Amino acid sequence: MIQFFRKDAVTVYAVDADHILSQNEQEKLSWLFSGAQPVDKSALQGRYVGPRREMITPWSTNAVEITQNMGLSGV
């Protein structure tokens, strides 16, 4: 399941998890994303800038490790 977090008018973080994120998990991710708030939508319209979803990048590997160290699993 993909959960979106909106930081401002142009910055949105997409988090892919193997489960529905709990309130506590959403709060941790909001903190990690400098206050970005969860978006209650399954899809967003707009232009996407970044690597392909299937591509594993050094940043994505680090992001997964950071979430694991925060006690979040399945991200």
PQR file of N, CA, C, O and H, with PARSE charges and radii, in Angstrom:
ATOM      1  N   MET A   1       0.840  -1.174   0.000 -0.4000 1.5000
ATOM      2  CA  MET A   1       0.000   0.000   0.000 -0.0000 2.0000
ATOM      3  C   MET A   1       0.885   1.237   0.000  0.5500 1.7000
ATOM      4  O   MET A   1       1.852   1.313   0.758 -0.5500 1.4000
ATOM      5  N   ILE A   2       0.561   2.190  -0.834 -0.4000 1.5000
ATOM      6  CA  ILE A   2       1.323   3.435  -0.898 -0.0000 2.0000
ATOM      7  C   ILE A   2       0.578   4.508  -0.117  0.5500 1.7000
ATOM      8  O   ILE A   2      -0.610   4.745  -0.332 -0.5500 1.4000
ATOM      9  H   ILE A   2      -0.225   2.128  -1.450  0.4000 1.0000
ATOM     10  N   GLN A   3       1.298   5.149   0.791 -0.4000 1.5000
ATOM     11  CA  GLN A   3       0.756   6.253   1.589 -0.0000 2.0000
ATOM     12  C   GLN A   3       1.528   7.507   1.210  0.5500 1.7000
ATOM     13  O   GLN A   3       2.756   7.485   1.136 -0.5500 1.4000
ATOM     14  H   GLN A   3       2.264   4.956   0.966  0.4000 1.0000
ATOM     15  N   PHE A   4       0.813   8.598   0.971 -0.4000 1.5000
ATOM     16  CA  PHE A   4       1.440   9.864   0.607 -0.0000 2.0000
ATOM     17  C   PHE A   4       1.504  10.790   1.816  0.5500 1.7000
ATOM     18  O   PHE A   4       0.607  10.801   2.658 -0.5500 1.4000
ATOM     19  H   PHE A   4      -0.185   8.616   1.031  0.4000 1.0000
ATOM     20  N   PHE A   5       2.588  11.569   1.884 -0.4000 1.5000
ATOM     21  CA  PHE A   5       2.769  12.587   2.910 -0.0000 2.0000
ATOM     22  C   PHE A   5       3.105  13.888   2.198  0.5500 1.7000
ATOM     23  O   PHE A   5       4.069  13.952   1.436 -0.5500 1.4000
ATOM     24  H   PHE A   5       3.317  11.560   1.199  0.4000 1.0000
ATOM     25  N   ARG A   6       2.303  14.937   2.447 -0.4000 1.5000
ATOM     26  CA  ARG A   6       2.510  16.230   1.788 -0.0000 2.0000
ATOM     27  C   ARG A   6       3.199  17.175   2.757  0.5500 1.7000
ATOM     28  O   ARG A   6       2.733  17.412   3.872 -0.5500 1.4000
ATOM     29  H   ARG A   6       1.519  14.885   3.067  0.4000 1.0000
ATOM     30  N   LYS A   7       4.353  17.722   2.283 -0.4000 1.5000
ATOM     31  CA  LYS A   7       5.096  18.682   3.091 -0.0000 2.0000
ATOM     32  C   LYS A   7       4.681  20.114   2.767  0.5500 1.7000
ATOM     33  O   LYS A   7       4.471  20.922   3.672 -0.5500 1.4000
ATOM     34  H   LYS A   7       4.731  17.530   1.378  0.4000 1.0000
ATOM     35  N   ASP A   8       4.566  20.423   1.498 -0.4000 1.5000
ATOM     36  CA  ASP A   8       4.145  21.746   1.059 -0.0000 2.0000
ATOM     37  C   ASP A   8       3.465  21.597  -0.297  0.5500 1.7000
ATOM     38  O   ASP A   8       3.126  20.486  -0.703 -0.5500 1.4000
ATOM     39  H   ASP A   8       4.737  19.766   0.764  0.4000 1.0000
ATOM     40  N   ALA A   9       3.267  22.695  -0.989 -0.4000 1.5000
ATOM     41  CA  ALA A   9       2.526  22.653  -2.254 -0.0000 2.0000
ATOM     42  C   ALA A   9       3.205  21.812  -3.325  0.5500 1.7000
ATOM     43  O   ALA A   9       2.538  21.322  -4.236 -0.5500 1.4000
ATOM     44  H   ALA A   9       3.542  23.598  -0.659  0.4000 1.0000
ATOM     45  N   VAL A  10       4.517  21.637  -3.234 -0.4000 1.5000
ATOM     46  CA  VAL A  10       5.227  20.918  -4.306 -0.0000 2.0000
ATOM     47  C   VAL A  10       5.955  19.661  -3.828  0.5500 1.7000
ATOM     48  O   VAL A  10       6.477  18.913  -4.655 -0.5500 1.4000
ATOM     49  H   VAL A  10       5.059  22.035  -2.494  0.4000 1.0000
ATOM     50  N   THR A  11       6.005  19.412  -2.537 -0.4000 1.5000
ATOM     51  CA  THR A  11       6.763  18.264  -2.031 -0.0000 2.0000
ATOM     52  C   THR A  11       5.829  17.218  -1.434  0.5500 1.7000
ATOM     53  O   THR A  11       5.103  17.483  -0.476 -0.5500 1.4000
ATOM     54  H   THR A  11       5.581  20.019  -1.865  0.4000 1.0000
ATOM     55  N   VAL A  12       5.863  16.023  -2.024 -0.4000 1.5000
ATOM     56  CA  VAL A  12       5.072  14.902  -1.542 -0.0000 2.0000
ATOM     57  C   VAL A  12       5.995  13.693  -1.444  0.5500 1.7000
ATOM     58  O   VAL A  12       6.759  13.406  -2.365 -0.5500 1.4000
ATOM     59  H   VAL A  12       6.453  15.808  -2.803  0.4000 1.0000
ATOM     60  N   TYR A  13       5.915  12.998  -0.330 -0.4000 1.5000
ATOM     61  CA  TYR A  13       6.678  11.767  -0.139 -0.0000 2.0000
ATOM     62  C   TYR A  13       5.726  10.592  -0.319  0.5500 1.7000
ATOM     63  O   TYR A  13       4.613  10.607   0.208 -0.5500 1.4000
ATOM     64  H   TYR A  13       5.294  13.232   0.418  0.4000 1.0000
ATOM     65  N   ALA A  14       6.157   9.573  -1.061 -0.4000 1.5000
ATOM     66  CA  ALA A  14       5.372   8.360  -1.250 -0.0000 2.0000
ATOM     67  C   ALA A  14       6.066   7.228  -0.496  0.5500 1.7000
ATOM     68  O   ALA A  14       7.248   6.961  -0.713 -0.5500 1.4000
ATOM     69  H   ALA A  14       7.061   9.561  -1.489  0.4000 1.0000
ATOM     70  N   VAL A  15       5.328   6.571   0.384 -0.4000 1.5000
ATOM     71  CA  VAL A  15       5.874   5.488   1.195 -0.0000 2.0000
ATOM     72  C   VAL A  15       5.126   4.215   0.837  0.5500 1.7000
ATOM     73  O   VAL A  15       3.900   4.157   0.937 -0.5500 1.4000
ATOM     74  H   VAL A  15       4.367   6.788   0.560  0.4000 1.0000
ATOM     75  N   ASP A  16       5.866   3.197   0.419 -0.4000 1.5000
ATOM     76  CA  ASP A  16       5.286   1.901   0.087 -0.0000 2.0000
ATOM     77  C   ASP A  16       5.482   0.982   1.287  0.5500 1.7000
ATOM     78  O   ASP A  16       6.613   0.750   1.714 -0.5500 1.4000
ATOM     79  H   ASP A  16       6.862   3.244   0.338  0.4000 1.0000
ATOM     80  N   ALA A  17       4.397   0.465   1.828 -0.4000 1.5000
ATOM     81  CA  ALA A  17       4.465  -0.443   2.979 -0.0000 2.0000
ATOM     82  C   ALA A  17       3.658  -1.698   2.674  0.5500 1.7000
ATOM     83  O   ALA A  17       2.765  -1.689   1.826 -0.5500 1.4000
ATOM     84  H   ALA A  17       3.478   0.653   1.481  0.4000 1.0000
ATOM     85  N   ASP A  18       3.986  -2.775   3.379 -0.4000 1.5000
ATOM     86  CA  ASP A  18       3.277  -4.031   3.157 -0.0000 2.0000
ATOM     87  C   ASP A  18       2.017  -4.142   4.027  0.5500 1.7000
ATOM     88  O   ASP A  18       1.410  -5.209   4.114 -0.5500 1.4000
ATOM     89  H   ASP A  18       4.711  -2.782   4.068  0.4000 1.0000
ATOM     90  N   HIS A  19       1.635  -3.042   4.661 -0.4000 1.5000
ATOM     91  CA  HIS A  19       0.446  -3.016   5.510 -0.0000 2.0000
ATOM     92  C   HIS A  19      -0.082  -1.577   5.592  0.5500 1.7000
ATOM     93  O   HIS A  19       0.583  -0.638   5.153 -0.5500 1.4000
ATOM     94  H   HIS A  19       2.128  -2.175   4.591  0.4000 1.0000
ATOM     95  N   ILE A  20      -1.265  -1.421   6.151 -0.4000 1.5000
ATOM     96  CA  ILE A  20      -1.815  -0.085   6.379 -0.0000 2.0000
ATOM     97  C   ILE A  20      -1.086   0.501   7.580  0.5500 1.7000
ATOM     98  O   ILE A  20      -0.997  -0.132   8.632 -0.5500 1.4000
ATOM     99  H   ILE A  20      -1.805  -2.183   6.507  0.4000 1.0000
ATOM    100  N   LEU A  21      -0.565   1.709   7.417 -0.4000 1.5000
ATOM    101  CA  LEU A  21       0.210   2.331   8.476 -0.0000 2.0000
ATOM    102  C   LEU A  21      -0.683   2.745   9.642  0.5500 1.7000
ATOM    103  O   LEU A  21      -1.744   3.339   9.453 -0.5500 1.4000
ATOM    104  H   LEU A  21      -0.637   2.223   6.563  0.4000 1.0000
ATOM    105  N   SER A  22      -0.225   2.414  10.860 -0.4000 1.5000
ATOM    106  CA  SER A  22      -0.961   2.805  12.056 -0.0000 2.0000
ATOM    107  C   SER A  22      -0.769   4.302  12.308  0.5500 1.7000
ATOM    108  O   SER A  22       0.078   4.942  11.685 -0.5500 1.4000
ATOM    109  H   SER A  22       0.638   1.931  11.013  0.4000 1.0000
ATOM    110  N   GLN A  23      -1.559   4.846  13.222 -0.4000 1.5000
ATOM    111  CA  GLN A  23      -1.431   6.258  13.586 -0.0000 2.0000
ATOM    112  C   GLN A  23      -0.026   6.542  14.109  0.5500 1.7000
ATOM    113  O   GLN A  23       0.575   7.558  13.762 -0.5500 1.4000
ATOM    114  H   GLN A  23      -2.247   4.326  13.729  0.4000 1.0000
ATOM    115  N   ASN A  24       0.496   5.647  14.941 -0.4000 1.5000
ATOM    116  CA  ASN A  24       1.842   5.819  15.496 -0.0000 2.0000
ATOM    117  C   ASN A  24       2.899   5.808  14.388  0.5500 1.7000
ATOM    118  O   ASN A  24       3.826   6.617  14.416 -0.5500 1.4000
ATOM    119  H   ASN A  24       0.008   4.822  15.224  0.4000 1.0000
ATOM    120  N   GLU A  25       2.771   4.911  13.424 -0.4000 1.5000
ATOM    121  CA  GLU A  25       3.710   4.847  12.305 -0.0000 2.0000
ATOM    122  C   GLU A  25       3.630   6.112  11.456  0.5500 1.7000
ATOM    123  O   GLU A  25       4.654   6.632  11.013 -0.5500 1.4000
ATOM    124  H   GLU A  25       2.018   4.253  13.401  0.4000 1.0000
ATOM    125  N   GLN A  26       2.416   6.604  11.230 -0.4000 1.5000
ATOM    126  CA  GLN A  26       2.243   7.841  10.466 -0.0000 2.0000
ATOM    127  C   GLN A  26       2.888   9.026  11.178  0.5500 1.7000
ATOM    128  O   GLN A  26       3.487   9.887  10.534 -0.5500 1.4000
ATOM    129  H   GLN A  26       1.584   6.182  11.590  0.4000 1.0000
ATOM    130  N   GLU A  27       2.769   9.072  12.493 -0.4000 1.5000
ATOM    131  CA  GLU A  27       3.385  10.155  13.262 -0.0000 2.0000
ATOM    132  C   GLU A  27       4.909  10.103  13.169  0.5500 1.7000
ATOM    133  O   GLU A  27       5.559  11.142  13.049 -0.5500 1.4000
ATOM    134  H   GLU A  27       2.282   8.373  13.017  0.4000 1.0000
ATOM    135  N   LYS A  28       5.483   8.895  13.223 -0.4000 1.5000
ATOM    136  CA  LYS A  28       6.935   8.749  13.090 -0.0000 2.0000
ATOM    137  C   LYS A  28       7.403   9.211  11.716  0.5500 1.7000
ATOM    138  O   LYS A  28       8.409   9.911  11.603 -0.5500 1.4000
ATOM    139  H   LYS A  28       4.955   8.051  13.320  0.4000 1.0000
ATOM    140  N   LEU A  29       6.674   8.821  10.669 -0.4000 1.5000
ATOM    141  CA  LEU A  29       7.054   9.230   9.322 -0.0000 2.0000
ATOM    142  C   LEU A  29       6.864  10.727   9.126  0.5500 1.7000
ATOM    143  O   LEU A  29       7.663  11.368   8.444 -0.5500 1.4000
ATOM    144  H   LEU A  29       5.856   8.253  10.761  0.4000 1.0000
ATOM    145  N   SER A  30       5.829  11.282   9.708 -0.4000 1.5000
ATOM    146  CA  SER A  30       5.621  12.725   9.639 -0.0000 2.0000
ATOM    147  C   SER A  30       6.810  13.451  10.255  0.5500 1.7000
ATOM    148  O   SER A  30       7.289  14.440   9.701 -0.5500 1.4000
ATOM    149  H   SER A  30       5.179  10.761  10.262  0.4000 1.0000
ATOM    150  N   TRP A  31       7.284  12.970  11.387 -0.4000 1.5000
ATOM    151  CA  TRP A  31       8.471  13.556  12.024 -0.0000 2.0000
ATOM    152  C   TRP A  31       9.688  13.410  11.104  0.5500 1.7000
ATOM    153  O   TRP A  31      10.447  14.362  10.919 -0.5500 1.4000
ATOM    154  H   TRP A  31       6.895  12.166  11.837  0.4000 1.0000
ATOM    155  N   LEU A  32       9.868  12.224  10.532 -0.4000 1.5000
ATOM    156  CA  LEU A  32      11.002  11.962   9.642 -0.0000 2.0000
ATOM    157  C   LEU A  32      10.990  12.890   8.435  0.5500 1.7000
ATOM    158  O   LEU A  32      12.046  13.320   7.971 -0.5500 1.4000
ATOM    159  H   LEU A  32       9.251  11.451  10.681  0.4000 1.0000
ATOM    160  N   PHE A  33       9.802  13.201   7.922 -0.4000 1.5000
ATOM    161  CA  PHE A  33       9.656  14.057   6.748 -0.0000 2.0000
ATOM    162  C   PHE A  33       9.470  15.526   7.127  0.5500 1.7000
ATOM    163  O   PHE A  33       8.864  16.285   6.371 -0.5500 1.4000
ATOM    164  H   PHE A  33       8.944  12.852   8.299  0.4000 1.0000
ATOM    165  N   SER A  34       9.977  15.927   8.272 -0.4000 1.5000
ATOM    166  CA  SER A  34       9.956  17.334   8.738 -0.0000 2.0000
ATOM    167  C   SER A  34       8.550  17.932   8.768  0.5500 1.7000
ATOM    168  O   SER A  34       8.331  19.059   8.327 -0.5500 1.4000
ATOM    169  H   SER A  34      10.469  15.310   8.887  0.4000 1.0000
ATOM    170  N   GLY A  35       7.613  17.162   9.292 -0.4000 1.5000
ATOM    171  CA  GLY A  35       6.267  17.685   9.475 -0.0000 2.0000
ATOM    172  C   GLY A  35       5.300  17.429   8.336  0.5500 1.7000
ATOM    173  O   GLY A  35       4.167  17.908   8.375 -0.5500 1.4000
ATOM    174  H   GLY A  35       7.791  16.246   9.651  0.4000 1.0000
ATOM    175  N   ALA A  36       5.721  16.683   7.320 -0.4000 1.5000
ATOM    176  CA  ALA A  36       4.789  16.355   6.229 -0.0000 2.0000
ATOM    177  C   ALA A  36       3.612  15.577   6.801  0.5500 1.7000
ATOM    178  O   ALA A  36       3.790  14.697   7.642 -0.5500 1.4000
ATOM    179  H   ALA A  36       6.642  16.294   7.288  0.4000 1.0000
ATOM    180  N   GLN A  37       2.407  15.907   6.341 -0.4000 1.5000
ATOM    181  CA  GLN A  37       1.190  15.295   6.866 -0.0000 2.0000
ATOM    182  C   GLN A  37       0.657  14.227   5.917  0.5500 1.7000
ATOM    183  O   GLN A  37       0.746  14.376   4.698 -0.5500 1.4000
ATOM    184  H   GLN A  37       2.262  16.623   5.657  0.4000 1.0000
ATOM    185  N   PRO A  38       0.094  13.133   6.483 -0.5600 1.5000
ATOM    186  CA  PRO A  38      -0.486  12.086   5.636  0.2800 2.0000
ATOM    187  C   PRO A  38      -1.615  12.631   4.767  0.5500 1.7000
ATOM    188  O   PRO A  38      -2.394  13.481   5.199 -0.5500 1.4000
ATOM    189  N   VAL A  39      -1.689  12.133   3.545 -0.4000 1.5000
ATOM    190  CA  VAL A  39      -2.743  12.516   2.598 -0.0000 2.0000
ATOM    191  C   VAL A  39      -3.694  11.334   2.487  0.5500 1.7000
ATOM    192  O   VAL A  39      -3.262  10.208   2.240 -0.5500 1.4000
ATOM    193  H   VAL A  39      -1.056  11.443   3.194  0.4000 1.0000
ATOM    194  N   ASP A  40      -4.970  11.582   2.667 -0.4000 1.5000
ATOM    195  CA  ASP A  40      -5.963  10.511   2.647 -0.0000 2.0000
ATOM    196  C   ASP A  40      -6.479  10.271   1.220  0.5500 1.7000
ATOM    197  O   ASP A  40      -7.673  10.401   0.949 -0.5500 1.4000
ATOM    198  H   ASP A  40      -5.320  12.497   2.867  0.4000 1.0000
ATOM    199  N   LYS A  41      -5.566   9.923   0.328 -0.4000 1.5000
ATOM    200  CA  LYS A  41      -5.911   9.610  -1.060 -0.0000 2.0000
ATOM    201  C   LYS A  41      -5.047   8.449  -1.517  0.5500 1.7000
ATOM    202  O   LYS A  41      -3.914   8.293  -1.061 -0.5500 1.4000
ATOM    203  H   LYS A  41      -4.596   9.818   0.548  0.4000 1.0000
ATOM    204  N   SER A  42      -5.582   7.632  -2.420 -0.4000 1.5000
ATOM    205  CA  SER A  42      -4.819   6.494  -2.932 -0.0000 2.0000
ATOM    206  C   SER A  42      -4.018   6.848  -4.178  0.5500 1.7000
ATOM    207  O   SER A  42      -3.168   6.069  -4.609 -0.5500 1.4000
ATOM    208  H   SER A  42      -6.502   7.759  -2.790  0.4000 1.0000
ATOM    209  N   ALA A  43      -4.284   8.027  -4.769 -0.4000 1.5000
ATOM    210  CA  ALA A  43      -3.547   8.489  -5.948 -0.0000 2.0000
ATOM    211  C   ALA A  43      -3.551  10.012  -5.960  0.5500 1.7000
ATOM    212  O   ALA A  43      -4.485  10.651  -5.475 -0.5500 1.4000
ATOM    213  H   ALA A  43      -4.975   8.660  -4.419  0.4000 1.0000
ATOM    214  N   LEU A  44      -2.496  10.577  -6.520 -0.4000 1.5000
ATOM    215  CA  LEU A  44      -2.379  12.030  -6.634 -0.0000 2.0000
ATOM    216  C   LEU A  44      -2.122  12.402  -8.082  0.5500 1.7000
ATOM    217  O   LEU A  44      -1.432  11.681  -8.802 -0.5500 1.4000
ATOM    218  H   LEU A  44      -1.737  10.058  -6.914  0.4000 1.0000
ATOM    219  N   GLN A  45      -2.672  13.517  -8.505 -0.4000 1.5000
ATOM    220  CA  GLN A  45      -2.434  14.022  -9.852 -0.0000 2.0000
ATOM    221  C   GLN A  45      -1.240  14.966  -9.813  0.5500 1.7000
ATOM    222  O   GLN A  45      -1.032  15.671  -8.826 -0.5500 1.4000
ATOM    223  H   GLN A  45      -3.232  14.103  -7.921  0.4000 1.0000
ATOM    224  N   GLY A  46      -0.474  14.979 -10.863 -0.4000 1.5000
ATOM    225  CA  GLY A  46       0.645  15.902 -10.948 -0.0000 2.0000
ATOM    226  C   GLY A  46       1.839  15.257 -11.612  0.5500 1.7000
ATOM    227  O   GLY A  46       1.775  14.124 -12.090 -0.5500 1.4000
ATOM    228  H   GLY A  46      -0.643  14.407 -11.665  0.4000 1.0000
ATOM    229  N   ARG A  47       2.918  15.994 -11.632 -0.4000 1.5000
ATOM    230  CA  ARG A  47       4.141  15.536 -12.267 -0.0000 2.0000
ATOM    231  C   ARG A  47       5.048  14.907 -11.224  0.5500 1.7000
ATOM    232  O   ARG A  47       5.265  15.467 -10.149 -0.5500 1.4000
ATOM    233  H   ARG A  47       2.970  16.914 -11.244  0.4000 1.0000
ATOM    234  N   TYR A  48       5.567  13.746 -11.551 -0.4000 1.5000
ATOM    235  CA  TYR A  48       6.450  13.006 -10.669 -0.0000 2.0000
ATOM    236  C   TYR A  48       7.892  13.230 -11.089  0.5500 1.7000
ATOM    237  O   TYR A  48       8.228  13.082 -12.263 -0.5500 1.4000
ATOM    238  H   TYR A  48       5.391  13.291 -12.424  0.4000 1.0000
ATOM    239  N   VAL A  49       8.741  13.585 -10.141 -0.4000 1.5000
ATOM    240  CA  VAL A  49      10.162  13.763 -10.415 -0.0000 2.0000
ATOM    241  C   VAL A  49      10.935  12.867  -9.465  0.5500 1.7000
ATOM    242  O   VAL A  49      10.856  13.026  -8.247 -0.5500 1.4000
ATOM    243  H   VAL A  49       8.468  13.706  -9.187  0.4000 1.0000
ATOM    244  N   GLY A  50      11.674  11.934 -10.019 -0.4000 1.5000
ATOM    245  CA  GLY A  50      12.459  11.013  -9.201 -0.0000 2.0000
ATOM    246  C   GLY A  50      12.738   9.750  -9.983  0.5500 1.7000
ATOM    247  O   GLY A  50      12.377   9.652 -11.156 -0.5500 1.4000
ATOM    248  H   GLY A  50      11.739  11.804 -11.008  0.4000 1.0000
ATOM    249  N   PRO A  51      13.379   8.777  -9.347 -0.5600 1.5000
ATOM    250  CA  PRO A  51      13.678   7.524 -10.045  0.2800 2.0000
ATOM    251  C   PRO A  51      12.404   6.713 -10.271  0.5500 1.7000
ATOM    252  O   PRO A  51      11.378   6.954  -9.635 -0.5500 1.4000
ATOM    253  N   ARG A  52      12.486   5.763 -11.173 -0.4000 1.5000
ATOM    254  CA  ARG A  52      11.349   4.872 -11.391 -0.0000 2.0000
ATOM    255  C   ARG A  52      11.040   4.136 -10.104  0.5500 1.7000
ATOM    256  O   ARG A  52      11.933   3.877  -9.297 -0.5500 1.4000
ATOM    257  H   ARG A  52      13.319   5.566 -11.689  0.4000 1.0000
ATOM    258  N   ARG A  53       9.790   3.803  -9.915 -0.4000 1.5000
ATOM    259  CA  ARG A  53       9.348   3.121  -8.697 -0.0000 2.0000
ATOM    260  C   ARG A  53      10.097   1.803  -8.475  0.5500 1.7000
ATOM    261  O   ARG A  53      10.379   1.437  -7.334 -0.5500 1.4000
ATOM    262  H   ARG A  53       9.064   4.013 -10.570  0.4000 1.0000
ATOM    263  N   GLU A  54      10.415   1.098  -9.549 -0.4000 1.5000
ATOM    264  CA  GLU A  54      11.059  -0.199  -9.448 -0.0000 2.0000
ATOM    265  C   GLU A  54      12.555  -0.101  -9.187  0.5500 1.7000
ATOM    266  O   GLU A  54      13.190  -1.098  -8.842 -0.5500 1.4000
ATOM    267  H   GLU A  54      10.186   1.397 -10.476  0.4000 1.0000
ATOM    268  N   MET A  55      13.119   1.083  -9.347 -0.4000 1.5000
ATOM    269  CA  MET A  55      14.569   1.252  -9.225 -0.0000 2.0000
ATOM    270  C   MET A  55      14.973   1.367  -7.755  0.5500 1.7000
ATOM    271  O   MET A  55      14.407   2.160  -7.003 -0.5500 1.4000
ATOM    272  H   MET A  55      12.603   1.892  -9.627  0.4000 1.0000
ATOM    273  N   ILE A  56      15.946   0.575  -7.367 -0.4000 1.5000
ATOM    274  CA  ILE A  56      16.495   0.666  -6.021 -0.0000 2.0000
ATOM    275  C   ILE A  56      17.698   1.592  -6.085  0.5500 1.7000
ATOM    276  O   ILE A  56      18.645   1.347  -6.832 -0.5500 1.4000
ATOM    277  H   ILE A  56      16.406  -0.069  -7.978  0.4000 1.0000
ATOM    278  N   THR A  57      17.654   2.650  -5.301 -0.4000 1.5000
ATOM    279  CA  THR A  57      18.733   3.636  -5.290 -0.0000 2.0000
ATOM    280  C   THR A  57      19.427   3.603  -3.937  0.5500 1.7000
ATOM    281  O   THR A  57      18.870   3.078  -2.973 -0.5500 1.4000
ATOM    282  H   THR A  57      16.885   2.849  -4.694  0.4000 1.0000
ATOM    283  N   PRO A  58      20.632   4.153  -3.848 -0.5600 1.5000
ATOM    284  CA  PRO A  58      21.284   4.229  -2.533  0.2800 2.0000
ATOM    285  C   PRO A  58      20.425   4.981  -1.522  0.5500 1.7000
ATOM    286  O   PRO A  58      20.424   4.638  -0.339 -0.5500 1.4000
ATOM    287  N   TRP A  59      19.688   6.010  -1.974 -0.4000 1.5000
ATOM    288  CA  TRP A  59      18.834   6.750  -1.046 -0.0000 2.0000
ATOM    289  C   TRP A  59      17.712   5.870  -0.518  0.5500 1.7000
ATOM    290  O   TRP A  59      17.402   5.906   0.673 -0.5500 1.4000
ATOM    291  H   TRP A  59      19.689   6.288  -2.934  0.4000 1.0000
ATOM    292  N   SER A  60      17.100   5.075  -1.400 -0.4000 1.5000
ATOM    293  CA  SER A  60      15.987   4.237  -0.945 -0.0000 2.0000
ATOM    294  C   SER A  60      16.469   3.176   0.030  0.5500 1.7000
ATOM    295  O   SER A  60      15.764   2.842   0.983 -0.5500 1.4000
ATOM    296  H   SER A  60      17.352   5.046  -2.367  0.4000 1.0000
ATOM    297  N   THR A  61      17.670   2.639  -0.202 -0.4000 1.5000
ATOM    298  CA  THR A  61      18.237   1.666   0.727 -0.0000 2.0000
ATOM    299  C   THR A  61      18.473   2.315   2.080  0.5500 1.7000
ATOM    300  O   THR A  61      18.159   1.716   3.108 -0.5500 1.4000
ATOM    301  H   THR A  61      18.242   2.910  -0.976  0.4000 1.0000
ATOM    302  N   ASN A  62      19.019   3.524   2.105 -0.4000 1.5000
ATOM    303  CA  ASN A  62      19.234   4.246   3.361 -0.0000 2.0000
ATOM    304  C   ASN A  62      17.910   4.565   4.034  0.5500 1.7000
ATOM    305  O   ASN A  62      17.801   4.469   5.257 -0.5500 1.4000
ATOM    306  H   ASN A  62      19.274   4.011   1.269  0.4000 1.0000
ATOM    307  N   ALA A  63      16.902   4.941   3.259 -0.4000 1.5000
ATOM    308  CA  ALA A  63      15.594   5.280   3.826 -0.0000 2.0000
ATOM    309  C   ALA A  63      14.972   4.077   4.519  0.5500 1.7000
ATOM    310  O   ALA A  63      14.400   4.209   5.600 -0.5500 1.4000
ATOM    311  H   ALA A  63      16.990   5.019   2.266  0.4000 1.0000
ATOM    312  N   VAL A  64      15.080   2.905   3.902 -0.4000 1.5000
ATOM    313  CA  VAL A  64      14.546   1.690   4.522 -0.0000 2.0000
ATOM    314  C   VAL A  64      15.283   1.404   5.829  0.5500 1.7000
ATOM    315  O   VAL A  64      14.657   1.057   6.830 -0.5500 1.4000
ATOM    316  H   VAL A  64      15.545   2.797   3.024  0.4000 1.0000
ATOM    317  N   GLU A  65      16.593   1.546   5.826 -0.4000 1.5000
ATOM    318  CA  GLU A  65      17.365   1.307   7.046 -0.0000 2.0000
ATOM    319  C   GLU A  65      16.982   2.298   8.145  0.5500 1.7000
ATOM    320  O   GLU A  65      16.877   1.921   9.312 -0.5500 1.4000
ATOM    321  H   GLU A  65      17.102   1.828   5.013  0.4000 1.0000
ATOM    322  N   ILE A  66      16.775   3.551   7.781 -0.4000 1.5000
ATOM    323  CA  ILE A  66      16.365   4.563   8.766 -0.0000 2.0000
ATOM    324  C   ILE A  66      15.021   4.183   9.374  0.5500 1.7000
ATOM    325  O   ILE A  66      14.857   4.246  10.593 -0.5500 1.4000
ATOM    326  H   ILE A  66      16.860   3.858   6.833  0.4000 1.0000
ATOM    327  N   THR A  67      14.055   3.789   8.544 -0.4000 1.5000
ATOM    328  CA  THR A  67      12.742   3.429   9.081 -0.0000 2.0000
ATOM    329  C   THR A  67      12.829   2.194   9.973  0.5500 1.7000
ATOM    330  O   THR A  67      12.119   2.111  10.975 -0.5500 1.4000
ATOM    331  H   THR A  67      14.188   3.738   7.554  0.4000 1.0000
ATOM    332  N   GLN A  68      13.676   1.243   9.630 -0.4000 1.5000
ATOM    333  CA  GLN A  68      13.853   0.059  10.475 -0.0000 2.0000
ATOM    334  C   GLN A  68      14.446   0.448  11.827  0.5500 1.7000
ATOM    335  O   GLN A  68      14.040  -0.089  12.858 -0.5500 1.4000
ATOM    336  H   GLN A  68      14.253   1.310   8.816  0.4000 1.0000
ATOM    337  N   ASN A  69      15.404   1.378  11.832 -0.4000 1.5000
ATOM    338  CA  ASN A  69      15.994   1.833  13.077 -0.0000 2.0000
ATOM    339  C   ASN A  69      14.990   2.614  13.928  0.5500 1.7000
ATOM    340  O   ASN A  69      15.158   2.721  15.143 -0.5500 1.4000
ATOM    341  H   ASN A  69      15.734   1.814  10.994  0.4000 1.0000
ATOM    342  N   MET A  70      13.950   3.159  13.297 -0.4000 1.5000
ATOM    343  CA  MET A  70      12.890   3.862  14.019 -0.0000 2.0000
ATOM    344  C   MET A  70      11.809   2.921  14.535  0.5500 1.7000
ATOM    345  O   MET A  70      10.851   3.357  15.174 -0.5500 1.4000
ATOM    346  H   MET A  70      13.813   3.072  12.310  0.4000 1.0000
ATOM    347  N   GLY A  71      11.964   1.628  14.256 -0.4000 1.5000
ATOM    348  CA  GLY A  71      10.968   0.643  14.704 -0.0000 2.0000
ATOM    349  C   GLY A  71       9.836   0.419  13.726  0.5500 1.7000
ATOM    350  O   GLY A  71       8.822  -0.183  14.081 -0.5500 1.4000
ATOM    351  H   GLY A  71      12.742   1.274  13.737  0.4000 1.0000
ATOM    352  N   LEU A  72       9.992   0.897  12.493 -0.4000 1.5000
ATOM    353  CA  LEU A  72       8.976   0.692  11.455 -0.0000 2.0000
ATOM    354  C   LEU A  72       9.392  -0.495  10.594  0.5500 1.7000
ATOM    355  O   LEU A  72      10.516  -0.537  10.095 -0.5500 1.4000
ATOM    356  H   LEU A  72      10.816   1.385  12.205  0.4000 1.0000
ATOM    357  N   SER A  73       8.505  -1.442  10.421 -0.4000 1.5000
ATOM    358  CA  SER A  73       8.836  -2.588   9.578 -0.0000 2.0000
ATOM    359  C   SER A  73       7.902  -2.640   8.383  0.5500 1.7000
ATOM    360  O   SER A  73       6.793  -2.106   8.423 -0.5500 1.4000
ATOM    361  H   SER A  73       7.592  -1.407  10.826  0.4000 1.0000
ATOM    362  N   GLY A  74       8.351  -3.279   7.337 -0.4000 1.5000
ATOM    363  CA  GLY A  74       7.531  -3.451   6.155 -0.0000 2.0000
ATOM    364  C   GLY A  74       7.468  -2.254   5.230  0.5500 1.7000
ATOM    365  O   GLY A  74       6.608  -2.197   4.351 -0.5500 1.4000
ATOM    366  H   GLY A  74       9.252  -3.713   7.304  0.4000 1.0000
ATOM    367  N   VAL A  75       8.379  -1.282   5.416 -0.4000 1.5000
ATOM    368  CA  VAL A  75       8.398  -0.078   4.575 -0.0000 2.0000
ATOM    369  C   VAL A  75       9.373  -0.294   3.451  0.5500 1.7000
ATOM    370  O   VAL A  75       9.556   0.590   2.614 -0.5500 1.4000
ATOM    371  H   VAL A  75       9.077  -1.329   6.130  0.4000 1.0000
TER
END
